[in-house]
Structure formats: C-alpha cells, structure tokens
Amino acid sequence: MANLKDRKRPTTNPSQAHLTGQPEWLNSLEQSGCKTVAVVGGSGRLGSLLTRFLAQAGIFVHVLDATPGEVLPGTTFTQIRLGAYGPTKVPDDLLDGVDAVVHLAALHGAHLVAGYPRNEFWRVNVGGTDEILAAAQRANVPRVVVASSTSIYGAGTAEGMRAKVLHEDAPLAPEDVYDLTKLASEELLRQYTSSIKGSVGVALRFGRFFFPSHADYHLRKLSTGLDAHDACQAVVRALTTPLAAGTHAFCIASDHPMSHEQREHMGIDLREVLTAVLPELLTAAERRGTALPQRIGKSVDTSTAREQLGFAPERSLAWVASTWNAERRATARMSGQRWSDLAE
C-alpha cells in the first residue's frame, strides 16, 4: 500500500472549492507548517466537519474510516476498521508522510446505551487507539490529537448541592466502560509521546455534542455541551499551538466565561448566575418559550484551553442568546410586512 508521501495530491486548491469567510482560527494552520493531517473517524459527524474546515484552509486531509464520507477536493480516503483483521486492518505504512494525526474514531456513550458489548469498547476505543498510535510511531509523527471526554469526571451533583466544576485538575471518577476506555486512550497517548522524542500529544476532553433535539443541543451548553463548530476550533488550536514536548489534556466545551464560584452556584440557582453573567439568555429563552433548568449538576471550565491554546468558543451561550434574539426580530419583521411587500 502506498504511503501518503507517494499518493498524488489533488490539483484543485481546496481553499477555492469552498465558500469564503472561513473562521479566523483556521488562519493559524498556514503559519504552523502543518500541511498533511490524517483524520481517523473523518466520516463521522465531527470528523466530516473538521475535514471540511481543514480542506478549506488548504490542508491535505487523509480520511481514515470504516465508511466513506463526502468526497472533497484536497482529501483522500482509506477504509480501515479499528481492531479488525484482514484487508481493512491498519496498514503498517498508513501514516507515513503525515504531519499530524487527529484520532476521533470511537464508540460513544450512546453506543453503550444502545447495548453494545463491553468488549467492543475495549477493542475499538483502546485497541484502535493503540493501532493508530503504533502506525504513528512507525512514521515518527510529531503531533497527535486524541478525542477524550469530560465524562471521565463522573456524574454531576444531586439536587441542593453546588455544581461540580470540571477542569484539568479535578478528580477523575469514571463510571462505565466508555469512561475507562477514554482514560486508557489518554495513557496510551502519554506512552506515545514518551517514546517519540520531541513529540506532542493533546487529549481533548470533549463535552457532549449529541442531543435529541435542537433546543437540547444548545441548552446543554449550560453544563457540558459542546458545539461541533467549537470542537473543530479546539482541534485546530491543538494542531497549531506551540506546546512543550509531552502530553497535554484540555477540557473543551462551548461554555461562557465565569468564575469558579459562579459555576458552583449554578447547582443552587442557575437563574441567579445567568442574571449576573448573561441576562440576555434569560430574556431570549423567555421570549421564545424555552424553559431553562433550575440548576445544573456540573459545569465545564475551559479557562486552561483558553489560556494555553487560545480557544475561544464561537457558539457559546452568548451566541445562542444572540441567535434566538435575531430569530425573534426576523419573525417580527415578517409578521409586520404586508403581503404585497413580500411579493415584490
């Protein structure tokens, strides 16, 4: 199997194949010297969005997944099945010529709820990570980003208690096989960076970004919610920010800046905290008839990622409030127009 150095690069400029107006944080890729990125799980929801962003910025993206995704200029696809044997196993030379690897492929908590066997989580999440890191080690890849999860901190607090604040130094409290496999993957990443001199590993402890409804998707940002757009920004920051050799872990969510004490107090009285830090969200939610919870059990603090990576969520609660208010203004304008105005 030909490695990435031997594969023919597309002649189309990827940045010309997409809409203009790319996010500012994509500009860091040009200065980073990162030209080729392998995205493991690149056909999934987050992986496909990340692939689109990277290709838009002119990065050559090699998508590795069990299922083909959208074909984009500036990308190639190789089918692999993590933990598999036979023709779809991870080839020895798979990552030759890669500047960085982003490993997103995994079974998630939703798979656990759906009844997937525990051994499948170990096979895919841990065995698969081990396979990818072994291939990266053979290719001497200097930077690897691995998706972890804030679920490794355990459940939130009960009614009447202050909210648990999740940050990099908070106690870990894994509760199920998914959490354990994420911790095992982080340990494998630490072993990787200790074996490759000068290499950098970044474990991004993502908040949750799978929800049953549009409203739930945004309201979860009060606690551990993560917008896929912001997850992509975190990955790009992890790829491009100068970091000391070794492994680093960062908590990532679409949170709103506030103090540790305010995060804790959201477990007692969420409305009181929002009145102080983001009153426009209360107003927007009330106007659109969206009920906010009285409290939350845990809150992700991304201050370390903000300080060290330059992470700045663009789809935070402030964005949600602004979007909801804009929707209301647009509806009001439409309802105030005459039919003849709309027909012109």
C-alpha positions, 0 to 999 in steps of 0.5 A: 500500500502506498504511503501518503508521501507517494499518493498524488495530491489533488490539483484543485486548491481546496481553499477555492472549492469552498465558500469564503469567510472561513473562521479566523482560527483556521488562519493559524494552520498556514503559519504552523507548517502543518500541511498533511493531517490524517483524520481517523473517524473523518466520516463521522459527524465531527470528523466530516466537519473538521475535514471540511474546515481543514480542506478549506484552509488548504490542508491535505486531509487523509480520511481514515474510516470504516465508511466513506464520507463526502468526497472533497477536493484536497482529501483522500480516503482509506477504509480501515476498521479499528481492531479488525483483521484482514484487508481493512486492518491498519496498514503498517505504512498508513501514516507515513508522510503525515504531519499530524494525526487527529484520532476521533474514531470511537464508540460513544456513550450512546453506543453503550446505551444502545447495548453494545458489548463491553468488549467492543469498547475495549477493542475499538476505543483502546485497541484502535487507539493503540493501532493508530498510535503504533502506525504513528510511531512507525512514521515518527509523527510529531503531533497527535490529537486524541478525542477524550471526554469530560465524562471521565469526571463522573456524574454531576451533583444531586439536587441542593448541592453546588455544581461540580466544576470540571477542569484539568485538575479535578478528580477523575471518577469514571463510571462505565466502560466508555469512561475507562476506555477514554482514560486508557486512550489518554495513557496510551497517548502519554506512552506515545509521546514518551517514546517519540522524542520531541513529540506532542500529544493533546487529549481533548476532553470533549463535552457532549455534542449529541442531543435529541433535539435542537433546543437540547443541543444548545441548552446543554451548553449550560453544563457540558455541551459542546458545539461541533463548530467549537470542537473543530476550533479546539482541534485546530488550536491543538494542531497549531499551538506551540506546546512543550514536548509531552502530553497535554489534556484540555477540557473543551466545551462551548461554555461562557466565561465565569468564575469558579464560584459562579459555576458552583452556584449554578447547582443552587440557582442557575437563574441567579448566575445567568442574571449576573453573567448573561441576562440576555439568555434569560430574556431570549429563552423567555421570549421564545418559550424555552424553559431553562433548568433550575440548576445544573449538576456540573459545569465545564471550565475551559479557562486552561484551553483558553489560556494555553491554546487560545480557544475561544468558543464561537457558539457559546451561550452568548451566541445562542442568546444572540441567535434566538434574539435575531430569530425573534426580530426576523419573525417580527419583521415578517409578521409586520410586512404586508403581503404585497411587500413580500411579493415584490 
